[in-house]
Amino acid sequence: MNNSSAVLILDKVSKSYGNGLAVDEVSLNIRENEFFALLGPSGCGKTTLLRMLAGFETPSAGCIYLDGKDISPLPANKRPLNLMFQSYALFPNMTVRKNIAYGLEMERLPEAEIRRRVDDVLNTAQLGELAERKPDQLSGGQRQRVALARALVKRPRVLLLDEPLGALDKKLREKMQLELKRLQLESGITFIIVTHDQEEALVMSDRMAVLDGGKVCQCGSPTELYENPNSRFVANFIGVSNLFEGARTGQHTVRVNGQELAVVTDAPLVPGQNVAVVVRPERLQVLAQEGGACDNQVSGQIVEIAYHGLDTNVHVQTVLSDKALIVRVPSSQFEFAHFAIGMSIRLGWQARHARVLTR
């Protein structure tokens, strides 16, 4: 990436506690007006990284540049970044308007300027009708929007969000994902969100970095990471994967448990090299009979059926893996297929839908 388009640059940033490394030489370039997600399992270092960006932790090594200036030594209150916590931390005795205005009042801005900026952000966050209510008169989603508005009214260069939707139920969480994305687009502010929820990151982010053990495993757009994971870890962490272990036998073939699979890969051929082949559940097709247009085919037996509303996951045991393959069948098709546990079934997929992983 061209550094000239980056508002925030992390250059080999590390953080150690005693003998352990929580963050290990992380380098990232985060662009102007971008919604960027830091994603990974608990303990991967994403929250420590966010706290270093906010100024609550100091890097043990490396530098953090904001608009070309090293902000690593600056305390939190000297950085043009705002951190929004999961708890929202609204003042219970203040109205929505007063909660939003509080930070500007602490800066002693002119009263007319405060009123104008608060009115603008009330409109952007669609909170105008709730301006005179207090937090205990608001729903969870409304309180979350107030906390966002309070952060946005300060016009930070970058807004940092630490699991901001964690306290919401599933339906409200999904609604607020779209709301957050809208607010980010309308405000034009760079958002950096920390989450362990891969679906949340896929829905909201322009780009995302997957972390594990304090290191960045892969960084790219949601489509890149989902369609082209660079490792077994990323393939398993982002979405649902069918993963087969095998060995390279040709430039475009991999042998898995005695079965030759066709793949498309640019990786150099190392005959006999151990690799994994990943196929996403929605890429598998249920075949009426042997033959047809699929490059790869395998027979198996249905061992589990999981209904999810919009689609149904059919788990099929095959010779390719000890673990059952998962086939995602749209409910409109499932209704007429008459699948049942114990039923024999044949699956197929195209070579271009099989990703070869060497690590």
C-alpha positions as a Markdown table, in Angstrom:
| # | Residue | x | y | z |
|---|---|---|---|---|
| 1 | Met | 0.0 | 0.0 | 0.0 |
| 2 | Asn | 1.1 | 3.6 | -0.7 |
| 3 | Asn | 1.9 | 5.2 | 2.7 |
| 4 | Ser | 0.8 | 8.6 | 1.3 |
| 5 | Ser | -2.8 | 7.5 | 1.6 |
| 6 | Ala | -2.4 | 6.3 | 5.3 |
| 7 | Val | -3.6 | 8.5 | 8.2 |
| 8 | Leu | -2.2 | 6.0 | 10.7 |
| 9 | Ile | 0.9 | 3.9 | 10.4 |
| 10 | Leu | 2.0 | 1.2 | 12.8 |
| 11 | Asp | 5.7 | 0.4 | 12.3 |
| 12 | Lys | 6.9 | -2.8 | 13.9 |
| 13 | Val | 4.9 | -2.1 | 17.1 |
| 14 | Ser | 5.5 | -4.5 | 20.0 |
| 15 | Lys | 4.3 | -4.7 | 23.6 |
| 16 | Ser | 5.8 | -7.1 | 26.2 |
| 17 | Tyr | 4.7 | -7.9 | 29.7 |
| 18 | Gly | 7.5 | -9.6 | 31.6 |
| 19 | Asn | 8.8 | -12.4 | 29.3 |
| 20 | Gly | 5.6 | -12.5 | 27.2 |
| 21 | Leu | 4.9 | -10.6 | 24.0 |
| 22 | Ala | 1.2 | -9.4 | 23.8 |
| 23 | Val | 1.9 | -7.7 | 20.4 |
| 24 | Asp | 4.7 | -8.8 | 18.2 |
| 25 | Glu | 6.1 | -6.4 | 15.5 |
| 26 | Val | 2.8 | -5.4 | 14.1 |
| 27 | Ser | 3.0 | -3.2 | 11.0 |
| 28 | Leu | -0.2 | -1.7 | 9.5 |
| 29 | Asn | -1.2 | 1.2 | 7.3 |
| 30 | Ile | -4.7 | 2.5 | 8.0 |
| 31 | Arg | -6.2 | 4.8 | 5.4 |
| 32 | Glu | -8.1 | 8.1 | 5.5 |
| 33 | Asn | -11.9 | 7.6 | 6.0 |
| 34 | Glu | -11.5 | 3.8 | 6.3 |
| 35 | Phe | -13.5 | 1.4 | 8.5 |
| 36 | Phe | -10.7 | -0.9 | 9.7 |
| 37 | Ala | -11.3 | -4.0 | 11.9 |
| 38 | Leu | -8.8 | -5.7 | 14.2 |
| 39 | Leu | -10.1 | -9.2 | 14.5 |
| 40 | Gly | -9.0 | -12.3 | 16.4 |
| 41 | Pro | -9.7 | -14.7 | 19.3 |
| 42 | Ser | -9.4 | -13.7 | 23.0 |
| 43 | Gly | -5.8 | -13.0 | 23.9 |
| 44 | Cys | -4.5 | -12.3 | 20.4 |
| 45 | Gly | -3.3 | -8.8 | 21.2 |
| 46 | Lys | -6.0 | -6.7 | 19.5 |
| 47 | Thr | -7.2 | -4.8 | 22.6 |
| 48 | Thr | -3.6 | -4.1 | 23.7 |
| 49 | Leu | -3.0 | -2.8 | 20.2 |
| 50 | Leu | -6.0 | -0.5 | 20.5 |
| 51 | Arg | -4.9 | 0.8 | 23.9 |
| 52 | Met | -1.5 | 1.6 | 22.4 |
| 53 | Leu | -3.2 | 3.6 | 19.7 |
| 54 | Ala | -5.3 | 5.4 | 22.3 |
| 55 | Gly | -2.3 | 6.2 | 24.5 |
| 56 | Phe | -3.2 | 4.1 | 27.5 |
| 57 | Glu | -0.3 | 1.7 | 26.8 |
| 58 | Thr | 3.2 | 2.6 | 25.6 |
| 59 | Pro | 4.8 | 0.4 | 22.9 |
| 60 | Ser | 7.9 | -1.6 | 24.1 |
| 61 | Ala | 9.3 | -1.2 | 20.6 |
| 62 | Gly | 8.2 | 0.4 | 17.3 |
| 63 | Cys | 6.4 | 3.6 | 16.4 |
| 64 | Ile | 2.9 | 4.9 | 15.7 |
| 65 | Tyr | 2.6 | 7.7 | 13.2 |
| 66 | Leu | -0.5 | 9.9 | 12.8 |
| 67 | Asp | -0.4 | 12.1 | 9.7 |
| 68 | Gly | 3.3 | 11.5 | 9.6 |
| 69 | Lys | 4.0 | 12.4 | 13.2 |
| 70 | Asp | 5.2 | 9.9 | 15.8 |
| 71 | Ile | 2.6 | 10.0 | 18.5 |
| 72 | Ser | 4.1 | 7.0 | 20.5 |
| 73 | Pro | 5.4 | 9.3 | 23.3 |
| 74 | Leu | 2.2 | 11.4 | 23.6 |
| 75 | Pro | -0.3 | 10.8 | 26.5 |
| 76 | Ala | -3.9 | 9.9 | 25.6 |
| 77 | Asn | -5.2 | 13.5 | 26.2 |
| 78 | Lys | -2.7 | 14.9 | 23.7 |
| 79 | Arg | -3.8 | 12.6 | 20.8 |
| 80 | Pro | -6.6 | 13.5 | 18.3 |
| 81 | Leu | -8.1 | 10.1 | 18.8 |
| 82 | Asn | -11.1 | 9.1 | 20.8 |
| 83 | Leu | -11.7 | 5.6 | 22.3 |
| 84 | Met | -15.3 | 4.4 | 22.8 |
| 85 | Phe | -15.6 | 1.6 | 25.4 |
| 86 | Gln | -18.2 | -1.2 | 25.4 |
| 87 | Ser | -19.8 | 0.2 | 28.6 |
| 88 | Tyr | -20.7 | 3.6 | 26.9 |
| 89 | Ala | -20.1 | 5.4 | 30.3 |
| 90 | Leu | -22.9 | 7.9 | 29.9 |
| 91 | Phe | -23.6 | 10.4 | 32.8 |
| 92 | Pro | -27.0 | 9.2 | 34.2 |
| 93 | Asn | -28.0 | 12.6 | 35.6 |
| 94 | Met | -27.5 | 14.4 | 32.2 |
| 95 | Thr | -29.7 | 14.6 | 29.2 |
| 96 | Val | -28.6 | 13.2 | 25.8 |
| 97 | Arg | -27.8 | 16.7 | 24.7 |
| 98 | Lys | -25.7 | 17.4 | 27.8 |
| 99 | Asn | -23.9 | 14.1 | 27.5 |
| 100 | Ile | -22.9 | 14.9 | 24.0 |
| 101 | Ala | -21.9 | 18.5 | 24.8 |
| 102 | Tyr | -19.8 | 17.6 | 27.9 |
| 103 | Gly | -16.5 | 17.1 | 26.1 |
| 104 | Leu | -16.8 | 20.4 | 24.2 |
| 105 | Glu | -17.7 | 22.2 | 27.4 |
| 106 | Met | -14.5 | 20.9 | 29.0 |
| 107 | Glu | -12.6 | 22.4 | 26.1 |
| 108 | Arg | -14.3 | 25.8 | 26.9 |
| 109 | Leu | -15.6 | 26.2 | 23.3 |
| 110 | Pro | -18.0 | 29.1 | 22.6 |
| 111 | Glu | -21.6 | 28.3 | 23.5 |
| 112 | Ala | -22.8 | 28.9 | 20.0 |
| 113 | Glu | -20.2 | 26.6 | 18.5 |
| 114 | Ile | -21.1 | 23.8 | 21.0 |
| 115 | Arg | -24.8 | 24.2 | 20.2 |
| 116 | Arg | -24.1 | 24.0 | 16.5 |
| 117 | Arg | -21.9 | 20.9 | 16.7 |
| 118 | Val | -24.2 | 19.1 | 19.1 |
| 119 | Asp | -27.2 | 19.8 | 16.8 |
| 120 | Asp | -25.2 | 18.5 | 13.8 |
| 121 | Val | -24.3 | 15.2 | 15.5 |
| 122 | Leu | -27.8 | 14.8 | 17.0 |
| 123 | Asn | -29.1 | 14.9 | 13.4 |
| 124 | Thr | -26.4 | 12.6 | 12.0 |
| 125 | Ala | -27.0 | 10.0 | 14.8 |
| 126 | Gln | -30.8 | 10.4 | 14.4 |
| 127 | Leu | -31.2 | 11.4 | 18.1 |
| 128 | Gly | -33.0 | 14.7 | 17.7 |
| 129 | Glu | -36.2 | 13.5 | 19.3 |
| 130 | Leu | -34.3 | 12.0 | 22.2 |
| 131 | Ala | -32.2 | 15.1 | 23.0 |
| 132 | Glu | -33.9 | 15.9 | 26.3 |
| 133 | Arg | -34.1 | 12.3 | 27.6 |
| 134 | Lys | -31.8 | 10.8 | 30.2 |
| 135 | Pro | -29.9 | 7.5 | 29.7 |
| 136 | Asp | -32.3 | 5.4 | 31.8 |
| 137 | Gln | -35.1 | 6.4 | 29.4 |
| 138 | Leu | -33.2 | 5.0 | 26.4 |
| 139 | Ser | -32.9 | 1.5 | 24.8 |
| 140 | Gly | -29.5 | -0.2 | 24.5 |
| 141 | Gly | -29.2 | 0.8 | 20.9 |
| 142 | Gln | -30.1 | 4.4 | 21.6 |
| 143 | Arg | -27.5 | 4.6 | 24.4 |
| 144 | Gln | -24.9 | 3.2 | 22.0 |
| 145 | Arg | -25.8 | 5.9 | 19.5 |
| 146 | Val | -25.4 | 8.6 | 22.2 |
| 147 | Ala | -22.0 | 7.3 | 23.1 |
| 148 | Leu | -21.0 | 7.4 | 19.4 |
| 149 | Ala | -22.4 | 10.9 | 19.0 |
| 150 | Arg | -20.4 | 12.1 | 22.1 |
| 151 | Ala | -17.2 | 10.7 | 20.5 |
| 152 | Leu | -18.0 | 12.1 | 17.0 |
| 153 | Val | -18.8 | 15.6 | 18.2 |
| 154 | Lys | -15.2 | 16.0 | 19.3 |
| 155 | Arg | -14.2 | 15.4 | 15.6 |
| 156 | Pro | -11.4 | 13.1 | 16.3 |
| 157 | Arg | -8.9 | 12.3 | 13.6 |
| 158 | Val | -9.5 | 8.6 | 14.3 |
| 159 | Leu | -12.3 | 6.9 | 16.4 |
| 160 | Leu | -11.3 | 3.7 | 18.2 |
| 161 | Leu | -14.1 | 1.3 | 19.2 |
| 162 | Asp | -13.5 | -1.6 | 21.6 |
| 163 | Glu | -16.2 | -4.3 | 21.1 |
| 164 | Pro | -18.8 | -1.5 | 20.9 |
| 165 | Leu | -21.7 | -3.9 | 20.2 |
| 166 | Gly | -20.9 | -6.6 | 22.7 |
| 167 | Ala | -23.7 | -5.7 | 25.1 |
| 168 | Leu | -26.5 | -5.8 | 22.5 |
| 169 | Asp | -28.7 | -8.7 | 21.6 |
| 170 | Lys | -28.3 | -10.3 | 18.2 |
| 171 | Lys | -31.1 | -8.5 | 16.4 |
| 172 | Leu | -30.1 | -5.0 | 17.7 |
| 173 | Arg | -26.4 | -5.8 | 17.1 |
| 174 | Glu | -27.1 | -6.5 | 13.4 |
| 175 | Lys | -29.0 | -3.3 | 13.1 |
| 176 | Met | -26.3 | -1.3 | 14.8 |
| 177 | Gln | -23.6 | -2.8 | 12.5 |
| 178 | Leu | -25.3 | -1.0 | 9.6 |
| 179 | Glu | -25.8 | 2.1 | 11.7 |
| 180 | Leu | -22.1 | 2.3 | 12.6 |
| 181 | Lys | -21.2 | 2.0 | 9.0 |
| 182 | Arg | -23.6 | 4.8 | 8.0 |
| 183 | Leu | -22.2 | 7.1 | 10.8 |
| 184 | Gln | -18.6 | 6.4 | 9.6 |
| 185 | Leu | -19.5 | 7.2 | 6.0 |
| 186 | Glu | -21.4 | 10.4 | 6.9 |
| 187 | Ser | -18.8 | 11.7 | 9.4 |
| 188 | Gly | -15.8 | 10.9 | 7.1 |
| 189 | Ile | -13.8 | 9.9 | 10.2 |
| 190 | Thr | -11.5 | 6.8 | 10.2 |
| 191 | Phe | -12.9 | 4.1 | 12.4 |
| 192 | Ile | -10.9 | 1.3 | 14.0 |
| 193 | Ile | -12.9 | -1.4 | 15.6 |
| 194 | Val | -11.7 | -4.3 | 17.8 |
| 195 | Thr | -13.9 | -7.4 | 17.7 |
| 196 | His | -13.8 | -11.1 | 18.0 |
| 197 | Asp | -17.0 | -11.4 | 15.9 |
| 198 | Gln | -15.9 | -12.3 | 12.4 |
| 199 | Glu | -19.4 | -11.7 | 11.0 |
| 200 | Glu | -19.4 | -8.2 | 12.5 |
| 201 | Ala | -16.0 | -7.5 | 10.8 |
| 202 | Leu | -17.2 | -8.8 | 7.5 |
| 203 | Val | -20.3 | -6.7 | 7.5 |
| 204 | Met | -18.8 | -3.4 | 8.6 |
| 205 | Ser | -15.1 | -3.1 | 7.6 |
| 206 | Asp | -13.4 | -1.9 | 4.4 |
| 207 | Arg | -10.4 | -3.8 | 5.4 |
| 208 | Met | -9.5 | -6.0 | 8.4 |
| 209 | Ala | -6.4 | -7.5 | 10.0 |
| 210 | Val | -6.7 | -11.0 | 11.6 |
| 211 | Leu | -4.4 | -11.4 | 14.6 |
| 212 | Asp | -3.2 | -14.5 | 16.5 |
| 213 | Gly | -0.5 | -14.7 | 19.1 |
| 214 | Gly | 0.2 | -11.0 | 18.8 |
| 215 | Lys | 1.0 | -11.1 | 15.1 |
| 216 | Val | -0.9 | -10.1 | 12.0 |
| 217 | Cys | -1.8 | -13.3 | 10.1 |
| 218 | Gln | -3.4 | -11.5 | 7.1 |
| 219 | Cys | -4.7 | -8.1 | 6.2 |
| 220 | Gly | -7.1 | -7.2 | 3.4 |
| 221 | Ser | -10.7 | -6.6 | 2.4 |
| 222 | Pro | -13.4 | -8.9 | 3.8 |
| 223 | Thr | -13.7 | -10.6 | 0.4 |
| 224 | Glu | -9.9 | -11.2 | 0.1 |
| 225 | Leu | -9.7 | -12.8 | 3.5 |
| 226 | Tyr | -12.9 | -14.9 | 3.0 |
| 227 | Glu | -12.2 | -16.1 | -0.6 |
| 228 | Asn | -8.3 | -16.2 | -0.3 |
| 229 | Pro | -7.2 | -17.0 | 3.2 |
| 230 | Asn | -3.4 | -17.4 | 3.5 |
| 231 | Ser | -3.3 | -20.0 | 6.2 |
| 232 | Arg | -5.3 | -22.7 | 8.0 |
| 233 | Phe | -5.9 | -20.3 | 10.9 |
| 234 | Val | -7.4 | -17.6 | 8.8 |
| 235 | Ala | -9.5 | -20.0 | 6.8 |
| 236 | Asn | -11.0 | -21.5 | 10.0 |
| 237 | Phe | -11.4 | -18.2 | 11.8 |
| 238 | Ile | -13.1 | -16.3 | 9.0 |
| 239 | Gly | -16.4 | -18.0 | 8.2 |
| 240 | Val | -17.0 | -21.8 | 8.0 |
| 241 | Ser | -14.5 | -23.9 | 6.0 |
| 242 | Asn | -14.2 | -27.4 | 4.7 |
| 243 | Leu | -10.5 | -28.3 | 5.1 |
| 244 | Phe | -8.8 | -31.4 | 3.7 |
| 245 | Glu | -5.2 | -32.3 | 4.4 |
| 246 | Gly | -3.2 | -33.7 | 1.4 |
| 247 | Ala | -0.1 | -33.6 | -0.7 |
| 248 | Arg | 0.7 | -31.9 | -4.0 |
| 249 | Thr | 1.0 | -34.3 | -6.9 |
| 250 | Gly | 1.0 | -31.8 | -9.8 |
| 251 | Gln | 0.8 | -28.0 | -10.5 |
| 252 | His | -3.0 | -28.3 | -10.3 |
| 253 | Thr | -3.6 | -31.5 | -8.4 |
| 254 | Val | -3.6 | -32.5 | -4.7 |
| 255 | Arg | -4.1 | -36.1 | -3.4 |
| 256 | Val | -6.3 | -36.4 | -0.4 |
| 257 | Asn | -6.8 | -39.8 | 1.2 |
| 258 | Gly | -6.2 | -41.5 | -2.1 |
| 259 | Gln | -8.5 | -39.2 | -4.1 |
| 260 | Glu | -7.0 | -36.8 | -6.7 |
| 261 | Leu | -8.5 | -33.3 | -6.4 |
| 262 | Ala | -8.3 | -30.5 | -9.1 |
| 263 | Val | -7.2 | -27.1 | -7.8 |
| 264 | Val | -6.2 | -23.8 | -9.2 |
| 265 | Thr | -3.0 | -22.3 | -7.6 |
| 266 | Asp | -0.1 | -20.1 | -8.5 |
| 267 | Ala | 2.0 | -21.6 | -5.7 |
| 268 | Pro | 5.3 | -23.2 | -7.0 |
| 269 | Leu | 5.0 | -27.0 | -7.4 |
| 270 | Val | 6.8 | -28.9 | -4.7 |
| 271 | Pro | 5.9 | -32.6 | -5.3 |
| 272 | Gly | 4.7 | -34.4 | -2.2 |
| 273 | Gln | 4.5 | -31.1 | -0.2 |
| 274 | Asn | 1.9 | -31.3 | 2.6 |
| 275 | Val | -0.9 | -28.8 | 1.9 |
| 276 | Ala | -4.5 | -28.1 | 2.9 |
| 277 | Val | -7.3 | -27.6 | 0.5 |
| 278 | Val | -10.2 | -25.3 | 1.6 |
| 279 | Val | -13.6 | -25.2 | 0.1 |
| 280 | Arg | -16.4 | -23.0 | 1.5 |
| 281 | Pro | -19.8 | -24.7 | 2.2 |
| 282 | Glu | -21.7 | -22.5 | -0.3 |
| 283 | Arg | -19.3 | -23.7 | -3.1 |
| 284 | Leu | -20.3 | -27.3 | -2.7 |
| 285 | Gln | -23.1 | -28.6 | -4.9 |
| 286 | Val | -25.4 | -31.5 | -4.3 |
| 287 | Leu | -25.3 | -33.7 | -7.5 |
| 288 | Ala | -28.1 | -35.8 | -8.7 |
| 289 | Gln | -25.8 | -38.4 | -10.1 |
| 290 | Glu | -22.2 | -39.2 | -10.9 |
| 291 | Gly | -20.8 | -37.2 | -13.8 |
| 292 | Gly | -21.8 | -33.6 | -14.7 |
| 293 | Ala | -19.7 | -30.4 | -14.9 |
| 294 | Cys | -18.0 | -30.4 | -11.5 |
| 295 | Asp | -14.2 | -30.8 | -11.6 |
| 296 | Asn | -14.2 | -32.6 | -8.2 |
| 297 | Gln | -16.8 | -35.1 | -6.9 |
| 298 | Val | -17.1 | -37.2 | -3.8 |
| 299 | Ser | -19.8 | -39.5 | -2.3 |
| 300 | Gly | -20.7 | -39.5 | 1.4 |
| 301 | Gln | -23.4 | -40.0 | 3.9 |
| 302 | Ile | -25.5 | -37.3 | 5.7 |
| 303 | Val | -24.7 | -37.4 | 9.4 |
| 304 | Glu | -26.3 | -34.1 | 10.6 |
| 305 | Ile | -28.8 | -31.5 | 9.4 |
| 306 | Ala | -28.8 | -28.0 | 10.9 |
| 307 | Tyr | -31.6 | -25.6 | 10.0 |
| 308 | His | -30.6 | -21.9 | 10.1 |
| 309 | Gly | -33.7 | -20.3 | 8.6 |
| 310 | Leu | -32.4 | -18.8 | 5.4 |
| 311 | Asp | -30.3 | -21.9 | 4.7 |
| 312 | Thr | -29.6 | -25.4 | 6.0 |
| 313 | Asn | -26.2 | -26.8 | 6.8 |
| 314 | Val | -26.0 | -30.5 | 5.7 |
| 315 | His | -23.1 | -32.3 | 7.3 |
| 316 | Val | -21.7 | -35.1 | 5.0 |
| 317 | Gln | -19.1 | -37.8 | 6.0 |
| 318 | Thr | -16.7 | -38.6 | 3.2 |
| 319 | Val | -13.4 | -40.2 | 2.7 |
| 320 | Leu | -11.7 | -36.8 | 2.4 |
| 321 | Ser | -11.6 | -36.0 | 6.1 |
| 322 | Asp | -12.5 | -37.4 | 9.5 |
| 323 | Lys | -14.6 | -34.3 | 9.9 |
| 324 | Ala | -17.9 | -34.1 | 8.0 |
| 325 | Leu | -18.1 | -31.7 | 5.1 |
| 326 | Ile | -20.6 | -28.9 | 5.5 |
| 327 | Val | -22.8 | -28.1 | 2.5 |
| 328 | Arg | -24.9 | -24.9 | 2.7 |
| 329 | Val | -28.2 | -25.5 | 1.0 |
| 330 | Pro | -30.7 | -22.5 | 0.6 |
| 331 | Ser | -33.9 | -23.3 | 2.3 |
| 332 | Ser | -35.8 | -22.8 | -0.9 |
| 333 | Gln | -33.9 | -25.8 | -2.4 |
| 334 | Phe | -33.8 | -27.8 | 0.9 |
| 335 | Glu | -37.6 | -27.9 | 1.0 |
| 336 | Phe | -37.7 | -30.0 | -2.2 |
| 337 | Ala | -34.6 | -32.1 | -1.6 |
| 338 | His | -36.0 | -34.5 | 1.1 |
| 339 | Phe | -32.5 | -34.9 | 2.8 |
| 340 | Ala | -32.4 | -37.2 | 5.8 |
| 341 | Ile | -29.7 | -38.4 | 8.2 |
| 342 | Gly | -28.2 | -41.6 | 6.9 |
| 343 | Met | -28.9 | -40.8 | 3.3 |
| 344 | Ser | -26.2 | -41.3 | 0.7 |
| 345 | Ile | -25.3 | -38.1 | -1.3 |
| 346 | Arg | -22.9 | -37.0 | -3.9 |
| 347 | Leu | -21.1 | -33.6 | -3.8 |
| 348 | Gly | -19.2 | -31.6 | -6.4 |
| 349 | Trp | -17.2 | -28.4 | -6.7 |
| 350 | Gln | -15.1 | -26.6 | -9.2 |
| 351 | Ala | -11.3 | -26.4 | -9.1 |
| 352 | Arg | -11.3 | -22.6 | -9.0 |
| 353 | His | -13.3 | -22.7 | -5.7 |
| 354 | Ala | -10.6 | -24.8 | -3.9 |
| 355 | Arg | -7.9 | -22.7 | -2.2 |
| 356 | Val | -4.5 | -24.4 | -1.5 |
| 357 | Leu | -2.8 | -23.5 | 1.8 |
| 358 | Thr | 0.8 | -24.2 | 2.6 |
| 359 | Arg | 0.7 | -23.1 | 6.2 |
